[in-house]
């Protein structure tokens, strides 16, 4: 086994046993790597060898950076982290919006051999506390606008560095040397913990190696997005989500392209920035594409050549409407935090509207029944995938549920056509996917039950033309409380105060009782019919 560079061995000690990993395909021509590798070095120094230091790397509200300028900043931050006691293998949380500093911090964490743990500004203290506990977070770099929730975490005792505002972070960083010796990490040293919502409401930390970060660029991006150094990337997903991290950081940097990072990426803003910066590659969810369709009049989006849709099911009607309005074929894709990014997709003439696509080069996929027998083409079953990336949960018994017989089982119901295309049918669990966000029904239920007026509650996802699905709550009130629009609004505001606001139930139904089995188990499926 290749020697790890980690001095802090927490990640290595908590990797699942090798026998429970999915099989990894490590010999694909475009995704084969040496034993020692640092993703930060590959995305900066190696890219500078291709495009030069003066090539534009980032355009953002907090500054524009060439690749050379970004490398200098990353080296200074790296020196500062080491001076503050960071050693390889430490876990460092990032709590920033999509901006240049977030990217520089992320690259610095990888550069020093530590492990990046990204969070989103919308997350509340109760959600952040779970991340801190599971990941045993020791350091945190927090944007000055998002400090309050971080400081409310009851179980965090590590160092916090406030970034921006009246803090002295940038001043201290500026004192550091612009030279830094990159940590000699192994290709399979853990570099990233990416948290995903569990269907039980308990998040899981997925563990990704330095080579995994490059693999998603050298498979999906290289073969489907097909970027060049002249491309300009933008999109709406937070870089705290792996869809955003790949599409807005890893993919453009691997190609030497430019990324436009937006702290506010609502559809009207996206349309404005597409015209302003001549965006060529756009990453967002079907919800945003549908919203932009109603606002296209008078907008110049002629620069777009690649529009990538993921995060939720892409309806055929949305694909056709976007194509009719823009002439641009939406690239559909299914990915998973467990595999880091998209593994089934298609582009250009290979796109068949209404179908997700074929396995991305480097990946394999099949549709299986409950006994893990491959089903016939046209029959519904569970999607199983394998490739150069795969599921490794941090110290979590649910590893056995996701990695089965050497395959990653995603929890999606699919069919395969005779031509080898995969078609999405539905989710197989209670996960709600709304506007590209994964929302665990039990987590919303727990938040509602913390309100003194709620006796019982069941939360499900119901179909919605605009958002794909909407979070819907069926609430049994305590006798002293009265069902009303005012009470519904009170419950919605209560949920927003407890967990990330995007998880709140947009529809609330007050009921006298909930459907249950004779043993008292909640039957959510009866609420979906």
C-alpha positions in Angstrom: 0.0 0.0 0.0 1.2 3.5 -0.8 2.3 5.5 2.2 -0.2 8.2 3.3 1.0 11.7 3.9 -1.5 12.1 6.7 -0.1 12.8 10.1 -3.6 12.9 11.5 -4.9 9.5 10.6 -8.6 10.0 11.5 -9.7 9.6 7.9 -7.7 6.6 7.2 -8.7 5.0 10.5 -12.4 5.5 9.6 -12.5 4.4 6.0 -14.8 1.4 5.5 -13.1 -1.9 5.3 -11.8 -2.5 1.7 -14.1 -5.5 1.4 -17.1 -3.3 1.6 -16.0 -0.8 -1.1 -17.6 -0.9 -4.5 -15.2 -2.1 -7.2 -13.1 0.7 -8.6 -12.2 0.9 -12.3 -8.8 2.5 -12.2 -7.4 1.7 -15.6 -9.4 3.9 -17.9 -7.1 5.7 -20.3 -8.1 9.2 -19.3 -8.5 8.5 -15.5 -5.3 6.7 -14.6 -3.0 8.4 -12.1 0.4 8.0 -10.4 0.7 6.8 -6.8 1.5 10.2 -5.5 -0.7 13.1 -6.4 -2.0 16.4 -5.0 -5.2 17.7 -6.7 -4.4 21.4 -5.8 -1.1 21.1 -7.6 -2.7 19.5 -10.6 -5.4 22.2 -10.8 -3.0 25.1 -10.5 0.7 24.5 -11.4 -0.1 21.9 -14.0 -2.8 24.0 -15.5 -0.5 27.0 -15.6 1.9 24.9 -17.7 -0.9 24.7 -20.3 -2.4 28.2 -20.3 0.2 30.4 -18.6 -0.1 32.5 -15.4 -1.9 35.4 -17.0 -5.0 33.4 -18.1 -8.2 34.5 -16.3 -9.2 31.9 -13.7 -11.9 33.5 -11.6 -14.4 36.4 -11.9 -16.2 37.0 -8.7 -17.7 39.7 -6.5 -14.7 39.6 -4.2 -12.1 39.9 -7.0 -10.9 38.7 -10.3 -7.9 36.4 -10.4 -5.5 35.0 -13.1 -4.2 31.6 -12.5 -0.9 33.1 -11.4 -2.5 35.4 -8.9 -4.7 32.6 -7.6 -1.6 30.4 -7.1 0.1 33.1 -5.1 -3.0 33.6 -2.9 -3.4 29.9 -2.4 0.3 29.5 -1.4 0.0 32.4 1.1 -3.2 30.8 2.7 -1.4 27.5 2.8 1.5 28.9 4.7 -0.9 30.6 7.1 -2.8 27.4 7.8 0.5 25.5 8.5 1.6 28.4 10.8 -1.7 28.0 12.7 -1.1 24.4 13.4 -2.8 22.6 10.5 -1.2 19.2 9.7 -2.0 16.7 6.9 -5.2 14.8 7.6 -6.8 17.6 9.7 -10.4 18.3 8.9 -11.2 21.9 8.0 -14.7 23.3 7.4 -15.4 26.0 4.8 -18.4 28.2 5.3 -18.4 30.6 2.3 -20.6 31.6 -0.6 -19.5 30.9 -4.1 -16.7 33.4 -4.4 -13.0 33.5 -5.1 -11.9 33.2 -1.5 -13.9 30.0 -1.1 -12.0 28.5 -4.0 -8.7 29.7 -2.8 -9.3 28.3 0.7 -10.5 24.9 -0.7 -7.3 24.6 -2.9 -5.2 25.6 0.1 -6.6 22.9 2.3 -5.9 20.3 -0.3 -2.4 21.8 -0.9 -1.4 21.3 2.8 -2.7 17.7 2.8 -5.7 18.5 5.0 -9.3 17.5 4.3 -11.8 20.0 3.0 -15.4 19.9 4.5 -17.6 22.3 2.7 -20.8 23.6 4.2 -23.5 25.9 2.7 -24.4 29.3 4.3 -28.1 28.2 4.5 -27.3 25.4 7.0 -28.3 26.0 10.6 -26.4 25.2 13.8 -28.3 22.0 14.4 -27.2 20.7 10.9 -23.7 22.0 11.3 -23.4 20.3 14.6 -23.9 16.9 12.9 -21.2 17.7 10.4 -18.8 18.7 13.2 -19.5 15.6 15.2 -19.3 13.1 12.3 -16.3 14.7 10.7 -14.5 15.6 13.9 -13.8 19.1 12.6 -10.8 20.9 14.0 -10.5 24.1 12.0 -13.1 26.3 10.3 -12.8 29.2 7.9 -16.0 31.2 8.0 -17.2 34.1 5.9 -17.9 37.1 8.3 -21.5 37.1 7.1 -22.2 33.5 8.2 -20.5 33.4 11.6 -23.6 33.5 13.8 -24.8 30.0 13.1 -21.3 28.6 13.3 -20.8 30.1 16.7 -24.1 28.6 17.9 -22.8 25.1 17.4 -22.7 23.5 20.9 -20.1 20.8 20.1 -17.3 22.6 18.2 -14.1 23.4 20.1 -11.7 23.9 17.3 -10.1 27.1 15.8 -12.3 29.4 13.8 -10.9 31.9 11.3 -13.3 34.6 10.3 -12.8 35.7 6.7 -13.5 39.2 5.5 -15.4 42.0 7.2 -13.4 43.5 10.0 -11.3 40.4 10.6 -7.5 40.4 10.1 -7.5 37.2 8.1 -6.5 38.8 4.8 -3.9 40.9 6.5 -2.3 37.9 8.1 -2.4 35.9 4.9 -0.7 38.8 3.0 2.3 38.5 5.4 3.0 35.0 4.3 5.4 33.8 1.6 4.0 33.4 -1.9 6.0 30.1 -2.2 4.8 26.9 -0.7 6.0 23.3 -1.0 2.9 21.2 -1.8 2.2 18.3 0.5 3.4 15.0 -1.1 0.0 13.3 -0.8 -0.8 9.9 -2.0 -3.3 9.7 -4.9 -5.6 7.9 -2.5 -5.2 10.1 0.5 -8.6 11.5 1.5 -8.9 15.1 0.4 -12.7 15.8 0.8 -15.6 15.0 3.0 -18.8 15.7 1.2 -22.0 15.3 3.3 -25.2 14.0 1.8 -28.6 13.9 3.4 -29.6 10.4 4.6 -33.1 9.3 4.0 -33.3 8.9 7.8 -32.3 12.5 8.3 -28.8 11.6 9.6 -26.2 12.9 7.1 -23.5 10.7 5.8 -19.9 11.8 5.1 -18.6 10.6 1.7 -14.9 10.4 1.5 -13.1 11.3 -1.7 -9.4 11.0 -2.6 -7.2 13.4 -4.5 -7.4 11.2 -7.6 -11.3 11.2 -7.4 -11.3 15.0 -7.9 -9.3 14.7 -11.1 -11.3 11.6 -12.2 -14.6 13.5 -12.5 -12.9 16.0 -14.7 -11.2 13.4 -16.8 -14.3 11.3 -17.4 -17.6 13.3 -17.4 -16.2 16.8 -18.1 -13.6 15.6 -20.7 -16.1 13.4 -22.6 -19.4 15.1 -22.2 -18.8 18.8 -21.4 -15.7 18.9 -23.6 -14.3 22.2 -22.3 -11.5 24.3 -23.8 -9.4 27.0 -22.2 -11.6 29.5 -23.9 -14.8 28.5 -22.1 -16.4 30.6 -19.4 -18.2 28.6 -16.8 -21.1 29.7 -14.4 -24.0 28.2 -12.6 -26.2 28.2 -9.5 -25.2 25.2 -7.4 -23.2 25.9 -4.3 -19.6 24.7 -4.5 -20.3 23.1 -1.2 -22.3 20.6 -3.3 -20.3 18.3 -5.5 -22.4 19.2 -8.6 -21.2 22.8 -8.1 -17.7 21.9 -7.0 -17.1 20.0 -10.2 -19.0 22.3 -12.6 -17.7 25.6 -11.2 -14.2 24.7 -10.0 -12.7 21.4 -10.9 -13.9 21.3 -14.6 -12.9 24.8 -15.6 -9.6 24.6 -13.7 -8.6 21.2 -15.3 -9.1 22.8 -18.7 -7.6 26.2 -18.0 -10.9 27.9 -18.5 -12.5 30.8 -16.6 -15.2 30.4 -13.9 -17.7 33.2 -13.0 -18.7 32.7 -9.3 -22.0 34.2 -8.2 -23.0 34.6 -4.6 -26.5 35.2 -5.9 -27.3 32.9 -8.8 -31.1 33.3 -9.1 -32.4 32.9 -12.7 -32.6 36.6 -13.5 -29.0 37.0 -12.3 -27.8 34.1 -14.4 -29.4 35.5 -17.5 -27.7 38.9 -16.8 -24.3 37.3 -16.2 -24.5 35.1 -19.3 -24.7 38.2 -21.4 -22.2 40.2 -19.4 -19.5 37.6 -19.3 -20.3 35.7 -22.4 -20.8 32.5 -20.5 -20.4 29.3 -22.6 -20.9 26.5 -20.0 -23.9 26.7 -17.6 -24.6 24.4 -14.7 -27.9 24.5 -13.0 -31.0 22.5 -12.1 -34.1 21.9 -14.3 -36.0 24.3 -12.0 -33.8 27.2 -13.0 -34.0 26.4 -16.7 -37.8 26.4 -16.4 -37.7 29.8 -14.6 -35.3 31.3 -17.2 -37.6 30.3 -20.0 -40.1 32.9 -18.9 -37.5 35.6 -18.7 -35.6 35.1 -22.0 -37.2 38.0 -23.9 -34.5 40.6 -24.8 -31.7 38.6 -23.2 -28.6 37.7 -25.1 -27.6 34.1 -24.3 -26.1 33.4 -27.7 -22.7 32.6 -26.1 -24.0 29.4 -24.5 -22.7 26.2 -26.0 -23.1 23.8 -23.1 -26.0 23.7 -20.7 -25.8 21.0 -18.1 -28.7 19.9 -16.0 -28.5 17.8 -12.9 -29.6 17.6 -9.3 -33.1 16.5 -10.1 -35.0 14.8 -12.9 -35.1 16.7 -16.1 -38.6 16.5 -17.6 -38.9 16.0 -21.3 -41.2 19.1 -21.5 -38.4 21.2 -20.0 -35.8 19.8 -22.4 -38.0 20.6 -25.4 -39.0 24.0 -24.2 -35.4 25.0 -23.7 -34.3 23.7 -27.1 -37.2 25.4 -28.9 -36.4 28.7 -27.2 -32.6 28.6 -27.4 -31.5 25.9 -29.9 -29.3 24.5 -27.2 -29.6 20.8 -26.2 -29.7 20.4 -22.5 -27.1 17.9 -21.2 -28.9 15.7 -18.7 -27.0 13.7 -16.1 -27.4 11.7 -13.0 -24.7 11.8 -10.4 -24.3 11.2 -6.7 -22.3 12.7 -3.8 -21.1 9.2 -3.2 -19.5 9.0 -6.6 -18.6 12.8 -6.5 -20.3 13.7 -9.8 -22.2 12.6 -12.9 -21.8 9.1 -14.2 -24.6 8.7 -16.8 -25.1 11.4 -19.5 -24.9 12.3 -23.2 -24.0 15.3 -25.3 -24.3 16.6 -28.8 -25.8 14.1 -31.4 -25.9 11.3 -28.7 -28.6 13.1 -26.7 -32.0 11.5 -26.8 -34.6 13.8 -25.2 -36.3 12.2 -22.2 -33.4 9.8 -21.6 -30.6 10.5 -19.1 -28.0 9.0 -21.4 -25.3 6.2 -21.4 -22.6 5.5 -18.8 -19.9 8.1 -19.0 -16.6 6.7 -20.3 -14.9 5.0 -17.4 -18.2 4.0 -15.8 -20.4 1.0 -16.1 -24.1 0.7 -15.2 -26.9 -1.8 -15.1 -30.5 -2.2 -13.8 -31.1 -4.9 -11.2 -34.0 -6.3 -9.2 -34.2 -6.7 -5.4 -32.1 -9.9 -5.6 -29.4 -8.1 -7.6 -30.2 -9.9 -10.9 -29.9 -7.8 -14.0 -33.4 -7.2 -15.4 -34.3 -7.2 -19.1 -34.2 -4.0 -21.2 -37.4 -2.0 -20.6 -38.0 -3.4 -17.2 -37.8 -1.2 -14.1 -35.2 -1.9 -11.4 -32.5 -0.3 -9.2 -29.7 1.5 -10.9 -26.2 0.1 -10.1 -23.0 1.9 -11.1 -19.2 1.4 -10.9 -16.3 3.4 -12.1 -13.1 5.3 -11.0 -15.0 6.9 -8.1 -17.2 5.1 -5.6 -18.9 5.2 -2.2 -16.9 5.3 0.9 -18.8 6.5 3.9 -17.0 7.7 7.0 -17.6 5.2 9.8 -21.2 4.6 8.8 -23.1 1.2 8.7 -25.1 2.4 5.7 -22.0 1.6 3.6 -23.5 -1.9 3.1 -26.7 -0.4 1.7 -25.1 1.7 -0.9 -22.2 -0.6 -2.0 -23.6 -4.0 -3.0 -21.8 -6.8 -4.7 -19.1 -4.4 -5.9 -21.6 -1.9 -7.3 -22.9 1.5 -6.1 -26.7 1.3 -5.7 -28.0 4.8 -6.0 -31.6 4.5 -4.8 -33.0 5.4 -8.2 -35.4 3.4 -10.3 -34.3 3.2 -14.0 -35.0 1.3 -17.2 -32.5 0.7 -19.9 -33.4 0.7 -23.6 -32.2 -1.8 -26.2 -29.7 0.8 -27.4 -28.1 1.0 -24.0 -29.7 4.3 -22.9 -30.8 4.8 -19.3 -34.2 6.3 -18.5 -35.1 7.7 -15.0 -38.4 6.5 -13.5 -38.4 7.5 -9.8 -36.7 7.4 -6.5 -36.8 4.2 -4.5 -36.7 5.8 -1.1 -38.3 8.7 0.8 -35.7 11.3 -0.3 -37.3 14.5 -1.7 -35.5 16.2 -4.5 -36.8 19.7 -4.9 -35.2 22.4 -7.1 -32.0 20.3 -7.1 -31.8 20.0 -3.3 -31.9 16.6 -1.5 -34.2 16.9 1.4 -34.7 14.0 3.9 -38.4 13.8 5.0 -37.5 12.7 8.6 -35.4 15.8 9.1 -38.3 18.1 8.2 -40.6 16.0 10.4 -38.2 16.4 13.4 -38.1 20.1 12.9 -41.9 20.3 12.9 -42.2 18.1 16.0 -40.1 20.7 17.8 -43.1 23.1 17.6 -45.3 22.9 20.6 -48.5 22.7 18.5 -47.5 19.6 16.5 -48.7 16.2 17.8 -47.8 14.1 14.8 -46.5 14.8 11.3 -45.6 13.0 8.1 -43.6 14.7 5.3 -43.5 13.5 1.7 -42.5 14.9 -1.7 -45.3 15.5 -4.2 -44.9 16.2 -7.9 -44.7 19.9 -8.9 -44.3 21.4 -12.4 -42.0 24.2 -11.2 -39.8 22.4 -8.6 -40.0 18.8 -9.7 -41.2 17.9 -6.2 -42.3 20.0 -3.2 -42.0 19.2 0.4 -45.5 18.5 1.7 -46.4 18.1 5.4 -49.4 16.4 6.9 -49.8 17.7 10.4 -51.9 16.5 13.4 -52.2 19.4 15.8 -52.5 19.2 19.5 -56.1 19.8 20.8 -55.5 23.3 22.0 -54.2 24.5 18.6 -56.4 25.5 15.6 -55.7 24.7 12.0 -55.5 27.8 9.9 -53.4 29.6 7.3 -51.8 31.5 10.1 -50.8 28.3 11.9 -49.4 26.9 8.6 -47.3 30.0 8.2 -46.1 29.8 11.8 -45.0 26.2 11.2 -43.2 27.1 8.0 -41.3 29.9 9.7 -40.5 27.5 12.6 -38.9 25.0 10.2 -36.9 27.8 8.5 -35.5 28.7 11.9 -34.5 25.2 12.8 -33.0 23.8 9.5 -31.9 25.2 6.2 -34.8 27.3 4.8 -35.0 25.5 1.5 -36.2 22.4 3.4 -39.4 24.0 4.7 -42.8 22.5 3.7 -44.2 24.6 1.0 -47.6 22.8 1.4 -49.1 22.0 4.8 -52.3 19.9 5.2 -53.9 19.6 8.7 -55.4 16.2 9.2 -57.0 14.3 12.1 -54.8 11.3 11.8 -52.0 9.7 9.7 -52.1 6.4 7.9 -50.2 3.7 9.8 -49.8 -0.1 9.8 -51.4 -2.2 12.5 -48.0 -2.0 14.4 -48.1 1.8 14.2 -45.5 2.3 11.4 -46.2 5.4 9.3 -47.2 4.7 5.7 -45.9 7.7 3.8 -46.7 6.0 0.5 -50.4 6.4 1.1 -50.0 10.1 1.4 -48.3 10.2 -2.1 -51.3 8.6 -3.9 
